[in-house]
């Protein structure tokens, strides 16, 4: 970034040196007999013009506001006033000492001198304003290309990450059939895993929204899989308050937060279970998620922070400033508060919720349910 700025400054210096020299060569060609070469006079004469260009660029950057159409006019007026003062100082206080032909400037007249400066200002302000909008257009074009590139890379990564659903279903069915005679608990785990994989593959990609009931089922399945890992020792209080029917939100936000808890939290302490409260406020049309967990003791697991950063980025992209995410982290515990608006639709083909929506409280233990084969 620093190298780019230095390179840009170098380009500007080279441009102005070439411009000034060409301008004086043309002046010499028009009046070769009366022209007197003086390098100081040449560049000093152009300083107000060069400053005018950059004053106009600065005015455009600071005062261009679509909501305030007159702000740019104000900025250009300020730039003209500064240019006027520069020309006055150069003409009457500096140039007489370096003028090669020894001529003195005409007596100062505010209106006449202002008119002359205005004509020069218009010429160079056009250069400055044109440069500003051209550079902004190039920046926008580069940004659009970068976004398009990131989109293609994300789509490519998504395609690479996809497993053929038929292959996945056949493999899980094979594992399920093999494990069923040996361990009902293992078979339950395979069925839970199949539900997790199916949800990941079936997320609505058209409007990037999913039913909150399906998101909560996904959370339950992830916790059940982790119960298998920890021999049913996880202590997690999960409450869902409010009516979740037809409530939609962007997918994999809630589950990422829960996965973060499972990865970094102390989830096996009886006296301090993990608290996860999900509330649906039908009056304000808000979803509120509140979590609390103790941190693991001992060496901390390395974390890149990509999960939470990805959440913030996705929430910002979808809800702009319409959400609130507050994280409070101490040496011993971690809490999170997330509030975001939801969409509510009526669709008779939606899946019914598989759990009680009101006052749901569950210590997640793997239930002794007889597993059923997964069918696509």
N, C-alpha and C positions, 0 to 999 in steps of 0.2 A: 504493500500500500504506500509506504514512504517512498520507495523507488519510483512508483508510478507518479507521485506528486512531483518529485524532482524532475522526472522526465517531461512532465507536462509543462513545468516552469521553463525548462530548457527549450522546449518547442516554441513557447510564447516569446522568449527572448530572441531566438533565431528569426521568428516571423517579423518582429518589430524592427530588428536590425536590417533585414532585407527590405522591409517596407520603407523605412526611413531613407535608406540609400537609393532605392529606386525612385522615390519621390523627389529626392534632390537631383538625381541624374536627369529626370524629366524637366525639372526647373532649369537646370544648366542648359539642356538642349533647347529650351524655349528662349532663354536669354543668356547666351554664352559670354557676351561682352560685359554685362553688368553683374554677372554672378561672381561672388567672392566666397571661396571655400573656407569654412571654419567649422571644425568638427564639433566644438562646444556649442556653437550657435545652431548647428544642424539638429543635434539631439535635444537641446534645451527647448527649441521651438516646438518639438513634438511631444514634450512631457505632458502638457495639459490635454492634448488630444488622446494620448495613451491612457491617461488617468480618467478621461471622460468615458472611454470604452469600459473600463473596469468598474467605474462608479455605476454605470447603467446595468452592468451584469449583477453587481451587488444589489442594486435597487430591485431588479427583477426577482432575485432570489428571496429578498426580505419582504417585499411588498406585494408579490403576486398571490392573491387570495381570491378564488372564485366567489366566495361569499361577500367579499368587499371589493367590488369592481373599481372603486375610486382609489384604492390603496396604491395601485401601480402608478397612477397619475401623481400621487403624492410623492412616491419614491423617485420618479423621474424629475419632479420639480426640485427635490432636495439635491439630486445629482447635478441638475443645471446650476443651482446656487453654488455648489462646491466647485464646479467647473469654471464658473464666472470668477470666483475668488482666485482660483489657480491662474487663470489667464491674466487677471489684473496684477497679481504678484509677479508673475513672470515678465509681463510687458513693462511694468513701471518700476520694479524694484530689483530685478535680477538681470534681465536681458541687456539693459544699457551698459552693464559692466563687461559683457562678453560679446557684444555686437561687433562683427568684423568690419563693417563699413562705417562705424562711428556715428550712425544716424540716431536721432532721438525720437521717441514715440510722440505721436500727436497729443495735444492737450486732452486730458480725460473728460469725456462726456458720458454720463451714466447711460442715457438712452441709446445714443449712437454706438457706444462701445458694447452695450448689451445686445443690440441687434446683430452686430458683427459676430459676437460670441455665440449667439443663438443659432446663426447659420452654420457655424462650424460644429456646434453641439449637436444639431440635428443630423449632420453627416455621420459623426462618430457614434452618436447614440444608436443609430440604425445598425451599425456594426455590432455594438455591444448587445443590443436587444436580440438581434438575429443570432449572435453567437450563443446567447443564453438559451433561447428556445430550440436551437439546433442541437446543443449539447444535451438538453433535457430530453429531446426526442430520441437521441442516440441512447441515453441511459434507459429510457422506457423500453426501447427496442431490445437492448441487451438484457434487461430484466425479464421481458416477455420470453426471450429465447432461453434464458436460464430456467424460468419456470417450466417452459415446454420441455426442456432437456430433463429437468428433475421429474416431470410427469412421466416422460417416456422411460426414464430409469426406474421409477417406482413401479410402473406397469410391467416393465421387463422383470424386475425383481419379484413382483407378485406372481407373474407367470412361471418364473423359475421355481418359486416356492410351492407352487401348487402340485399336489400329488393327484394322479388320476383317481377320481372318486371311486370308480369301479374297483381299481386295484386296492384302494384303501379299505373299501367295504369287504371285499373278498378276504383280505388279509386279516382284518379284525374278526370276521366270522370264523375264519380258520382257527385263530387263537382262542376265540370263545368256545368253539366246539371241543378243542383239545383240553382246555382248562376246566370245563364244566364237570367232568367226572372226578377231577383232582381236588378242586377248591372252589367252593361257591363264592368265597370272598374275592378270589382272583377273577372269577368270571364276572362278578359285579364290577370290579375295577375296569375290566376290558369294556364292559357295556358303558360305563361312565365315560371312559376315554373316547368311545365311538360317538357319544353325544357331543363331547367337546369338539371333536374334529368335524362333525357334521355341522355344528353351529358356525364354526370358523369358515366353512366352505359355502354355507347358505346365507351369509349375511347379505342383506339387500344392498346391491352396489349401485342401483339406479339413483336413489335419492340419499344414499348413505345413512339411512335411518333404520332402527330396529325397535321392536317392541321391548319395553322394559321388563316384561315378564320373561321373555327369552334371555335377556341379559342376566336377570337374577337366577334363572335356572342354570345358566352357564357358570355363574359364580358358585352356586351350590355344587355343581359337578367338579369344578376345580378344587374346591375345599375337600370334597369327598376323596378325590385322588390323593391329596396331601394327607388325609387321614390314614390312608393305606400306608403311606411312607412312614408316618410317625406312630403307627400301631394304635390308632384311635386316641391319641393323647392330646390332640389339639383342643384348646379351650377357646371357642369363638361364639360370642353372642351376636346373632344376626337378627335384627328386627326390621320389618317392613311395615310402615304405617301409612294408611291411606289407600285409596282405590287406584290400582295400577292398570285397570282395564283400558285398552286402546292407547296407553301412553307410549310415546315414541321418543327416542333420543339417538344421538350418534353412537355407534357400537363401540365396544371394547374400551370405553372410558372407565366405567366402574370396575371392570375385571382387572384392569391394569393397576388400579389403586389397591385392590385386594391382593393381587400377586406381589405387589411391593411389600405389603404387610407380611405375607407368608415368607418372603425372602429375607427380610431384615428384622422382623419383629420376634419377640419372645412369645410364642403362641401356645406354650405348654404349661403355663403357670396357673394353677387352680385359683389362687387368690386374686389374680389380676388377669382375667380373660380378655381377649381382644374384643373391643366393642365396635360394632358396625351398625349404624342406624340409617335407614333409608326412608325418607318421608316424602309423600306426595301431597303438595298443597294445591287443592283444586280451586281455591279462591284466587291465589296469585299465579296459578299455573306454573309452579316451580317444583323442581326436584331438588331435595336437599340431602346430601350425604355427609354423615359425620362419623369419623373413625378415631379410635384411640388404641394404642398398643404400647407395651413396654418394649424397649430395645433389647436385643440379644446381649448377653454378657460375654466377655472375652474378646478375642480379636474380631474386628469388624470385617465383614465380607466386602470385598472390593465391589464398587458400584460405579458405573459410568454416568448414572443420572439420566440416561437416554429416555427411560420410561416416563418419568415425570415431565421432562422437557417435551417429549412427544405429546403428552396429554395437554400441556399448556398451548402448544402450537396448534393442535387440532381444535381445541376449544376456541382459541382466538380466530382461527380460520372460519369456523362454522358460526359461532355466536358473536363474534367481534367483541364488544365490551359488555355483552348481555349476560355474563356469568361472573361469579365471584369464587375465587380459589384462595383459601388462607391455610397456610401450613405453619404449625408451631412445633418446633423441635428443640428438645433439651438433651442433656447428657443421658437421661434415663428413659424418656418416653417420646412419643411422636403422635401428633394429632393433626387431623385434616378436616376442613370444612369446605364443601363444594356446593354451590347453589347455581342452578342453570334452568332456563325455561324449557318447557316440553311442548311437543305437538301432540294433539289428541285427535284420533280419527275413528270413524265407525266403519268397520269392515267385518262382515259376517263370516268371512273365511279365515279370520285370524285364529290362531291356536288359543284355546282356553288356558288360563293359568293353572299350574299344577300344584299350587300351594295356597294356603289361606292368606289373603292379602291384608287382613286387618290384625294388627298386633302379633305378627308372626315372630316367634322366638324359638330358636333351635340350637342346641349344642350338637354340632355336626358329628354324628356317629354313623358309620356305614350301616344302613338298614339291612336286615336279613330278608331282602326281597328276592324271590325266585327270578333269576334273570331270564329275559326273553331274547331270542336271536335278533340281531339287527337286520332290518330289511330296508332296502333303498326305496 
